[in-house]
């Protein structure tokens, strides 16, 4: 019986969530498994991986073959490095203390990289929020200015209409006054 370390899909449509399992190679993808080693959630940024490192290394020692994706996850979490260092211990190239020190140093370095990525992502999100807030403030100012201009424009035509009405009335009076004078002049010239 060949054993594979692979992913078993769970979760909803469009929201996958995976279990990392050791299973018989002949079993269905989401079927019977021998042991659950951890979980993998690709929906977060960066992806969330929980792995029982010792159990995964034990399955690797027993000959389990990881799939490509599972191999990437095991490498990311340090299971393949620990398996490699354990091989060095068995051959006598390293002591257990040296192997543990190398693994701890690698894990600390990896944790630093992951934390730096998380900080970079949070800073990028804050920058995006700040830009959006600034753009919203500019848009609100433009809207307020446009509303003030519209209000001024609505008040200004009323004043203009009153002035026009005042100007038209004297013109009409002047025209009626000039007409009788013209008639008088015409009568005077005829006589």
Secondary structure, 3 states (H helix, E strand, C coil): CCEEEEEEEEEECCEEEEEEEEEECCCCCCCCCCEEEEEEECCCCCCEEEECHHHHHHHHHCCCEECHHHHHHHHHHCHHHHHHHHHHHHHCCCCHHHHHHHHHHHHHHHHHHHHHHHHHHHHHHHHHHHHHHHHHHHHHHHHHHHHHHHHHHHHHHHHHHHHHHHHHHHHHHHHHHHHHHHHHHHHHHHC
